[in-house]
Amino acid sequence: MKALLVGDVVGKPGRRILKALLSGIVDRHRIDYVVVNVENAAGGFGITTAIAEELSELPIDCFTSGNHIWDKSDGMAVLDQDRRFLRPANYPAGNPGVGMHVGETPGGIRVATINLEGRVFMKPLESPFEVADRLLDDLDEEVRVVLVDFHAEATSEKQALGFYLDGRVSAVVGTHTHVPTADERVLPQGTAFLTDLGMTGPYESIIGMRVDKVLRRFKLHSPGAFEVAKRDVRLAAVVVDIDETSGSARGIERLLLTDEAS
């Protein structure tokens, strides 16, 4: 089977290119299962019920997120109402939503998606390593295909989790930093890995935001609202080829597409 994992969708430009290209990618690469990170889908910060409904009309099987999933108040309702929308599993109990979803391909292959958040340069959450162990221990042994979105800042922490889970999951992909890395590979025990998917959004920007707004913050150190940029919009993703019997990855292909590529 083939899984498509799409990097952080940023604002309206990211949603627009996702709508424009996703169905074509699914057809062209014969994708069986689609996971999209949507924590920046609403103006760059969080998600709303209206945007969740909009995205639910696309051929997406599971939606992952990260630290910005909490930024819109009605985003909490999304997490409670639709369990395909995940928040990182290592947030404390009592928060809305869940951190793992088990879905199914059209061919009947069960697929687990796990969402975790890093701790280096981020919040002092429960260890993503220990939470991953617990989720995998609780997972039905018949579920062989497991995809992990690790929303983390530090390259080293992302690579560490990849090697820690090597041979136990089908893929570990990083999100959060919005800059695609070029280290896609299958690790020694059969887990596909990429340090960061990159963002689906405007690349004539500073990680998705207007350059002038971000430069002002860096130069003056004074508060100021960020604004999603608009130009050079691209879709960042990977296609992972998986042996559904063993759950091991056979290959991983990185994509960075413009609307003209459709």
Secondary structure as GFF3:
##gff-version 3
##sequence-region A 1 262
A	DSSP	beta_strand	2	6	.	.	.	ID=ss1
A	DSSP	alpha_helix	11	29	.	.	.	ID=ss2
A	DSSP	beta_strand	33	37	.	.	.	ID=ss3
A	DSSP	alpha_helix	49	56	.	.	.	ID=ss4
A	DSSP	beta_strand	62	64	.	.	.	ID=ss5
A	DSSP	three_ten_helix	67	70	.	.	.	ID=ss6
A	DSSP	alpha_helix	75	81	.	.	.	ID=ss7
A	DSSP	beta_strand	100	104	.	.	.	ID=ss8
A	DSSP	beta_strand	110	117	.	.	.	ID=ss9
A	DSSP	alpha_helix	128	138	.	.	.	ID=ss10
A	DSSP	beta_strand	145	151	.	.	.	ID=ss11
A	DSSP	alpha_helix	155	165	.	.	.	ID=ss12
A	DSSP	beta_strand	171	175	.	.	.	ID=ss13
A	DSSP	beta_strand	185	186	.	.	.	ID=ss14
A	DSSP	beta_strand	192	194	.	.	.	ID=ss15
A	DSSP	beta_strand	201	202	.	.	.	ID=ss16
A	DSSP	alpha_helix	211	220	.	.	.	ID=ss17
A	DSSP	beta_strand	233	242	.	.	.	ID=ss18
A	DSSP	beta_strand	249	258	.	.	.	ID=ss19
A	DSSP	three_ten_helix	259	261	.	.	.	ID=ss20
###
